[in-house]
Structures are given as C-alpha cells and as structure tokens.
C-alpha cells in the first residue's frame, strides 16, 4: 500500500480514494471508502476499454453476471461504472492473509482445518459457477483466510479482462494452475476451475505444488504427461482431488458434486451451497487461521492476489484483470481473534445463508408498513421503529421514543440510505434489512453516518 500520487484521482463516482494498493496490466487498484463509510477496493481500468462499443457491451454483460454470484465464501463485486472515461469496478474489502501466505508461514493444513478449507472453496466455486461465471485464475493466492472462513476473490475478473483482448492468443491465468485443455488452447469452462481447485487443496495439504518443477515449462510438461504428487493427502479428500485432476474435463466432478462428496450429502437433500457455507466456518472460526489472524500493517486484499514477495505488485499476464497485490513489508502483527468476533462472523454467515435461501424461493416485495423495535448497542435503550416502503423499496423511517425521529429511505442494492433526518439527537446513516425464515419478518441493522460498527439493531414485522 502506498500514498496516492499527484496524478491519481481522489474520487471515482461516490467512492473516496484513500491510498494506492497496486498497479497491473488492466489498471490501478485503490483502497476506497463508500458513501456509507465502508472500506472497498476500487479498480480503475485503463481508458482503452471505452474505445470499442462491442467490447464495452460484452464487458457490461460479464459484470452483470459476476454481480449475480451469491455471497457464499466469496468477496463480491459490489459496483461498476463503465460508462465514463474512467471505468472502474468496486469489490468488497477483505482483510486477511492469503492461503498461500498462510501455508508458507504456518505449514500445511491437516484434519478438520483442511476439510473446512476444501469445503469453503468448493462452496465458493459452486456459487460462482451457478451464476454462469468461470473464475479462470483460481489458486492459493486468490483464497483469503478471513475471520468468517475462506473467501475466494477475483472470480470472473480474468474472464472480464479477456473480453478486451482481440489479438492475444495467450491463455489467461497462472500457468502452474492451468488445466491441460487451457494449455492446449482448447475451450475451457468450469471443469478448468475444478482442476485448479484440486491443485490448491493438494498444495494446502502438502505445502508444495502437485506438479512441481524448476521452471514453468517443466510444470506444463508434467501437467500434460505426468502424474500428480499428492503426498500424504488421503481418504475421501484424496479421492475427490484425484477425480478433479482427470485429464479429460468431462470426467471431472463439478463444484456442487465435489461439495456433496465432501459433505456426504445426497442430491435430494438441502441446498448444498447453504450447507457448505455453514460447514466452512466450522465449530470455531478462529481455527481457520490458527489461534491468531496473522496480518501485516496495511494488508488489504480485495481485488488482488498475494502471489509475490511482500510489498511487490506483479501482473505477469497483461490479460489478467487485477494484479497480484501483497502486503507492505514489515514484521507480522499477531492479533488475537476474540470470542465476540467469532460469534459475529458465524452470525453473519448464517444470515447470508438465510438470505440466499429466501432469494431462491422468490423474495417478495418489501412494500408495506413494517413495525418493531430495536436496541441501541451502546446506550442500552430499546425503542420502537416503523418503516413505510414503496414498491421500489424507497420510503420513510420513524424511530426513537414516541417515534420522534424521522428520515427518508433510499434503496441502494442491499442497503438503504437514511437521510433528511429530523428530530433531536437523530442521525442519518444506513439501514440493512436481512431476511428471516418468516417472509413477513426482517432483521434490521442501522449504522450511524461516519461510524463503522452497527449502532442499533432489532426486528420488524409487516402487517398482513
């Protein structure tokens, strides 16, 4: 991470840029701040993207596909603006070491820790593939170990970047994790991601590449003509990895089938992605990165992958949409993961699962009057809340003792902006409504403007 340069923009759309994270063949990645005060990663694409109408149209279609990926063990693409002369993409901010960094620092994983990693990453690929997107650059550096379990980043971005390439015949991705069909220049889809997933799991279990060699050319030769070295990887996981390393793409299980085998779940049971998301957290989220979460000052990885030495930004393939970004140099900072952080992370995953299940069965409109109560998390107060929402989600909110506070609600994705607030000691901010098992009941969380943590939360029900 470094300071903004004199020629760097200070804002892109509604996002304030804080610092520069790295630069690659497709543009510059910045640490940004959303209008709600949340940290995000903002990728400013080179302006050459806007010069071709056909390229822009294909790119827009790919962006919309990527935005449909469910938030199961992934870092989502949040926003995109490709219309102006400064096209950019916005991704979730994810803090945590990459899987590659963790294996180098702490050694291979075993037992339940290894299985949770395999389950979490297979769940992420299942969600990505279900949305019709192919990752195309899955590898240990594109898996982050957050407090809420493994998170897959950069999904779809290599494919997005490839829509701008018209003269290059070089395959997109990291050579060591490319499937045989990609090396041969043949069409490659989701099965190529499963090949890379298998190599990533094997690397996590052994600390080395299953087709390791001294040069990339030797790696490619071993992939095409040799056999993988899976070391001590054993049991059911070894069988699944070997199946995903089948030379023929059609012989490999897809992500959801691999996940069912990992979970011992049949095809007619509950949605496998929901089950996988919960299993990826495990009994204690802190075990996902050992007893501590190891980060370095300035480690903010959202749109890039950690594949280079600390402090170095690399983009070995100019058709890769986002560069490989690593943390700034310096001694590691070991930060204790507290019990309340684990509880919050687990609760967040469970709410995400509930939300996706709700979406699958067809979420109803939020139109109507919602009433309930909320608890202020620091002032130890409970007070009533009333929401009046129109068919488009916009509306008004009243809250506080005797509903003395009022404000306007404007929907923006999964959030509502709360502004035009009136009333003594009443403040603007953002509202998030989270589905529950009851279609007419929602959990709510309100964050005051300028704050990072939730200010008050509760539940509201809609009159039938």
N, C-alpha and C positions, 0 to 999 in steps of 0.2 A: 504494500500500500504506500502511496506517495501523495504529496500535495498536488492540488490542481495546478496546471501550467497556465501561463498567461493566455494561451490560445484555446484553452478548454472552456466549454460553456459552463455557466453557473446554474442554469436551469434547463431542463428538457420537459416541455409540457408543464404539468403540475408538479414535477419532481425536482427538488433541490439537490444539487450535486455536492457532495461533501469532500470526496477525495478520489484519486485515480487508483484503480485496482490492477490494471494491466492493459496491454495492447496486443492485438493479434492481426491475422490476415484479413479479418472481416470488420474490424473496428476497435473501439476502445471501451473498456468496462469500467464503470464508476460505482462507488458506493453512494447511494442516494437516499433521500428521505421523502416519503409520500406525504400528501396533504394531511393525513391522519397522524403523522409523526413516526411512522414505522420505517425501519431501515429496509431498503431494497437494493438489488443490483441492477444497474441500468447499462445496457449495451447500446452504444451509439454506432450504428452501421455506417460504412463508407457511403458517401452520397451517390456512388456509381449505381447503387441499387435502384434509384429512382429514375434512371435514364431509359429504361426499357419497359413499356407498358405491359408486355406479355410476362416478363419476369416479375413485375410488381403484382400482377394478378395471381400468378402461381404462388408467390410468396405469401400473399394475403390468405389464400386458401389453406396453405400449410399452417400459418399462425392460428387460424380458427380451429384447425384440427388439434393442434397442440394444446390450445386453451380448453379443450373438452376433456382432457385427461383428468380422471378423478384423482383426488389428493390422497392416494394410498402410497405412503412411503416414497413420495416424490417431492421435489422442490418445484412448485408450479410456475408457469409463465403467467404473470398477472396482468400485463397490459402491453400494448403495442401501438405505435403510431408510425405508419409507413407512408403517410400522405405528403408530408412536408419535405423540405430539402435537408432535414436532419432526421432520418428514420431511426427509430430506436425500439428496443424490446426491454421489458421490465420483468425481473424474476424475483421470487422470494429470496430474502436474505437468510442464509443458513450458516450457523456458526458451529464449527466442529472440525476435527481432523478428518482427512480422507482415509478410506480403508487402507490405501497404500502406505500412507504415513504411519498409521497405527500398527500395521504388520511389521514395518521396518523398525519402529521404536519398541514395540512390545512383543514381537514374535507372532507366530501363527496362532490361530484360534482353534479350540477343540470343544467337544461336547455340546452342551446346550447353547453356548455362545456362538459357535459355528453354525448350528442349525438355525438359530434366530436370524443370523445374517443371511443365510441362504433363503429362508422364508421371506424376509423383508424385501430382498432384492427381486425375488421371483414375483412377489406381490406387485411391486412397482412396475416390472415389465408387463405383467398381466394387465394392469390398468392402462399402461401406455399402448399396448397392442389392441386392447378392447376399443380404444378411441381411434384406431386406424392409423396409428403413428408407429414408425420404426425408429429406435434410438440411434443405431448406426455407429456409436462410439462408446459402447458400454465397456467399462474397465474399472479396476480398483480406485483409480483417481477420480472417477465420476460417482463414487459412493461416499457420502459423508456420514459420519457417526454422530448424529445429534443426540440430545438427551432423550428424544422420543423414538430412538431406534434408527436404523439405517435409512438414509434418504438418497434417492437417485436423482442426479442433476443432469442438465444438458440434454434431456430427452427431446428428440426431434430437431435439435438445432443444427446438427450436421446435415440432415435432410433439407432443412430450410436453406442453409447456405448453398447446398448443391443445386438449388433451383436457379441460382445466379451464374452457374458455371456452364458455359456453352462450348468451350474449346478444350478443356482439360479432360483427359480420359483416365486420370489417376483416381483410384478408389478413395473414398472419404473414410477417415477413421485412423485408429492407431494400429500399425501393422501387426504388432505382436498379438492382438486380439481379433484380427480379421479371420472370418470363416473362409474355408477353401474356395467357395463359389465366388467370393468377392475378390480373392487373389487372382482368380482366373478371368475376372472381368464379366462374370455372368450375373444375371439379375439376382438380387439378394433382398430378402424381406425379414420378417420376424424370426425365422429359423437362424439367421446370422446373429441376431441378438442372443439367442439361447446358446449358441456356440461360445460367445464372449462371456455369457453368464457362467457357463461351466468352467471356463478357464479362470474366471475371477474367484469362484468358490474354491477351486483347486489351489490357487495362489494363497487364499486366506488360510487354508488348512496346512499348507506346506511351507509357505514363505518363499516360494520360487515359482517361476513360470513352468507350466507342464510341458512346454516345447522349448525350454531354454537353450540358448546357444550364444556364441560370442558376437554375432552380427545379425542384423535384421534379415539378410539374405539366407543365412543358415536357419533362422527361425521359420521363415517361409517354406524352406525346403523340408523341414521336419514336419510342419503342419500338413504339407501336401503328400509326403511319402513316409513319414514316421509314425510312431505311436506315442501317446501322452504318458508322461511320468506323473502318476497321481500319488506317489509316495505312500504315506500312512493313511490316507483317506480311505475309509472303509464303510461297510454296512450299506444301508439304503441310500445314503447320500452319494456314495461312490458309484452305485448302480445308475442313479439319475444323472450324475455328471457324465459318466461314460456314454449314456444314451444321447445326451445333448452334444457329444463330440462325434457323433456319427458323421462320416464324410458326406453322405447324401442329405441335403436339407430336409427332404420329405420324411426321413426316418427319425428325425429328432422330435421329442415331445414339445408341444407349445408351452407357454409360460403357465397357463392355468392347469394343464395336465401335470407338469412338473410340480406345481404347488400342491395339487391333490395328492400326489405320491408322497411329498414331504409331510403332509398333514395326516396321511392315512384316511383321506376323505373321498367318498364316492361322488359320482357326478350328480346324483339326485339329492344331495344334501344342500345345506345353506350355501349362499353365495361364497365361493372360495376366496374372493378378494377380501371380503369383510372378515372372514375367519383368519386369513393370512395377516391382515393388518394388526389384529389383536395379538396373534401369536408372535409377531415380530418384536413386540415390546417385551414379552416375557414377564416373569414374576417380579423382576426388578430392573427397571430401565437402566440403572447405573451400571449393570454388568455389560451393557453394550459397548462401553469403552473402559472396562475395568472399574476399579474403585474410584477413579478420577476421570474427569474430562480434561484431556490434555490439549491446550491451545497455546498459541504464541500471541504476543501483543499484535493487534492488527489483523488477526486471522479472520477474514470474512470471505467465505467462498459461496457464491450463489450461482454464477453463470460460468465459472471456470473450473478446471480440474487440476488437482495437485499432482503433477507428474514430473516436476523438475526440482532442482535444488532450491532450498529456502531463499526467498527473495527474488527468484528468477521467474520471468514470464516467457513462456515459449508458445509457439504456434507452428509446429513442424510442418503442418499441411495447410497451405493457404486456403483450402476449401472448407476448413473447419470453422464453424460459425463463431465459436467462442474460444479464446486462448486458454492455455493451462496456466492457472494462477496459483501461486503458493504464498505462504505467509511471509511476513518480514522476518529478517534474521533476528536472532537473539535467543537467550536461554528460555526453555519451556516454562510456562506458568502452569502449575498443577492446581486445579481448582476443585474443591470438594463438591460433589453432587449431593445436595441436601434432600431430605425425605420429601419436603413440600414440593421441590422441583420435579421429583419423580412422579408425585401424585398429580401435579398439574399436567405433566406430559402424558401420562396414561389417560387422564380425563379427556385431554384434547384429542387423542387418537380415537377414543370411544365415541366422542361426539362426532368426529369426522365419519366414522363408520355408520353411525345412526343417520347422519345427513345423507350419505350416499345411498343407503337403503331406502330412505324416504324418497330420494330422487328417482331411484329405479322404478318404484311403483307409481310414479307420476305425482309430483308435489302439486298441491292445489294452490290457487292464488292466495296471496296474503291479504286480499281485500277484506275489509271489515273492521270492527272495533275489538281491540284486544285489551283486556284489563288484568291486573295482577299486582304484585308487589315486588320490591327489590330491597336488597340490603347494601348499605354503604359499607365498604370493606374496611375502612379505617375509622370512620366516625361512629360505628356501631349503632346505626339507625336503620329502621325498616320503615318504608313509606310506600304509598300506592303509586301505580303507573297506569297510564292509559294511552294506547296507540290507536290512531284512526288512519287506516291506509286505503288508498285507492287501488284501482285495478293494475296500475303500473308500478305499485309499490311506494310511490310518494305519498306523503301525508303529514300528520302532525303528532306531536307527543306532549303529554302533560304529566307532571310528576311532582313529588315532594308532598309535604304536609298540606292537606286541603288542595292538592294539585295546583299549587301556587306557581309552579314553573311551567312554561310552555315554549315550544320551538317547532321549527319546520323540519321534516324528514325528507331527504332526497336520496333515492336509492342509487348506489354505485356498485354493481357486482354483488358481492355477498355482504356489503356494508351499507349503512345509511349514514349520510352526513346530517348531523343535528346542528342547525344554525338558526339565526334570527330568534335567539333566545330572549325571553323576557322574564322578569322576576328577580327578587333579591336573592343573592348567593346562588344563582342558577347559571350554569356554564354550558357553552357549546362543546361538541365533541363528536364521537362516532358511536353508532349503535350496531350491534350484530345480533341477528336472530338465528338461533340454532334449533333445527327440528328435534322433536322428541318422538317417542313411539306413538303419541296421540297427535293426529293431524291438526287438531284444534288447540294444541298447546305448544308453546315455544319457550325455550330458554333464551334469556337476553343478557347481553353484556354491554355496558356503556363505558367508554374510555373518555375521560375529560381531555379537551384540546390541550396539547402541549405535554401530555403525560404518556408514558409507555405502558403502564400497568392498568388493568381494569379498575375503574373507580367504584362502580356498583353493579350488581347482577341479581337476577331473580327469574321468575317465570310469569308468563301472561297466557291467558286463555281467551279464545274467541267465542263470542256469544253465538249459540247455534240458531 
